[in-house]
Amino acid sequence: MSAASLPGQPQVHYRGNELFVEDVRLADVAREHGTPLFVYSKASMLAALGAYQRGFAGRKAKICYAMKANSSLAVLQVFARAGCGFDIVSGGELERVLAAGGKGEDIIFSGVGKTRAEMRRALEIGIRCFNVESESELEVLSAVAQELGKRAPVSLRVNPDVDPKTHPYISTGLKGNKFGIAHKDAVRAYRRAAELPGLKVVGIDCHIGSQITFMSPYLDAMDRVLDLVESVEKAGIALEHIDFGGGLGINYSGEQPPDAGVLWQQLLTKLDARGYGQRQLMIEPGRSLVGNAGLCLAEVLYLKPGEQKNFCIIDAAMNDLPRPAMYEAFHAIVPVTRTTVAPATFDVVGPVCESGDWIGRDRKLAVEPGEYLAVLSAGAYCMSMASNYNTRGRAAEVLVDGSQVHLVREREDAQVQMRGERLLP
Ligand SMILES: *Cc1c(COP(=O)(O)O)cnc(C)c1O
């Protein structure tokens, strides 16, 4: 595989036969820190953010990183220092933002199932906005805010009923989804929000899905949301901000999603044409900021020839890289050191005792046991979804910055995993 054909990974390249991230040779990092190991490129994260910033140049826009994509503290720090806000979906994520140096006013809180305790904590911190997803949540949030003598800033997540043309598990803006308030119910919900004493209506938001690689669903969703802004404001309820969610896809295997800057220039043209270009705008990108900034290094443990298939068994598994098992997702897999071994076709699998534990199917690889592989595009929805299944410790993480390598998460050992458990008397 040539350097040019590594999908969507500007900071990942071969020098000679050796794979590098920025100026760091990955074989050295794997030897020093062990595998499985997540490696993130700071330059790549900042470049992804830069595309959005260019798209919004001259506008009142806040980019809130949807941190469920990768909630490691060092990743949050990179974005906090670059001026990002954060879109959170739990009280745990809120604590992570604070630990990474983010502020309450930079936080928006999404999700269909916020608990009273999470609401209370977020109100105490003084977050910027709750993205509310149902009328019953409005009632509870108002009550919790009143108990604290506060008014909760709210935006309603509306469901534009637009097909994002992505995997059904990651499409969220259709009628049959659990997310958001139906388009037809939105004005009624806004009227209720405006009446409730513990709430202050500040905005509207939507999020139609993830790994979206076309522009048209965004253009359609924008039209539907702006129609609602019109109706809500006609009903006498002012909306300070409009939040268009996240969802932009990345190149895993040759997909060609629009560049974030180009996408937003198009969307802003539409916003301007409809007279909303000067509003406070917000977006919540996750995957597109981190997905191609990370990869996972693994060691080849065994090659196991079979009658129907050859297996390449590596030391990373579905607990580290859950996307193939969950969504049949594709990650490119490349050697860390290119060799002259004859290539063969393998299913790349992990050690977990599940047939669903596969990382890549029918991959042509020239590898031998003891060598390292890099599973690419692993910056988003990998470590943040990692588990301890099979009592496997979660992987270590390093962040590369030029020629520097920072260990940003230690490998979990069995003691750490058992902490908090109690033996019977
Ligand atoms: C997950 C999520 C996002 C981010 O989605 P990406 O596809 O990672 O960009 C944004 N907003 C909400 C409400 C989400 O749930």
The ligand as an SDF file (V2000), in Angstrom:
LIG
                    3D

 15 15  0  0  0  0  0  0  0  0999 V2000
  -23.1150   11.7740   18.7390 C   0  0  0  0  0  0  0  0  0  0  0  0
  -23.6670   13.1410   18.6350 C   0  0  0  0  0  0  0  0  0  0  0  0
  -22.9940   14.1150   17.9170 C   0  0  0  0  0  0  0  0  0  0  0  0
  -21.7140   13.8490   17.1660 C   0  0  0  0  0  0  0  0  0  0  0  0
  -21.8970   12.9800   16.1100 O   0  0  0  0  0  0  0  0  0  0  0  0
  -20.6560   12.6830   15.1150 P   0  0  0  0  0  0  0  0  0  0  0  0
  -21.2450   11.7950   14.0890 O   0  0  0  0  0  0  0  0  0  0  0  0
  -19.6220   12.0250   15.9220 O   0  0  0  0  0  0  0  0  0  0  0  0
  -20.2180   13.9880   14.5650 O   0  0  0  0  0  0  0  0  0  0  0  0
  -23.5230   15.3970   17.9190 C   0  0  0  0  0  0  0  0  0  0  0  0
  -24.6690   15.6880   18.5710 N   0  0  0  0  0  0  0  0  0  0  0  0
  -25.3510   14.7500   19.2540 C   0  0  0  0  0  0  0  0  0  0  0  0
  -26.5920   15.1420   19.9480 C   0  0  0  0  0  0  0  0  0  0  0  0
  -24.8850   13.4560   19.3070 C   0  0  0  0  0  0  0  0  0  0  0  0
  -25.5660   12.5410   19.9800 O   0  0  0  0  0  0  0  0  0  0  0  0
  1  2  1  0
  2  3  1  0
  2 14  2  0
  3  4  1  0
  3 10  2  0
  4  5  1  0
  5  6  1  0
  6  7  2  0
  6  8  1  0
  6  9  1  0
 10 11  1  0
 11 12  2  0
 12 13  1  0
 12 14  1  0
 14 15  1  0
M  END
$$$$
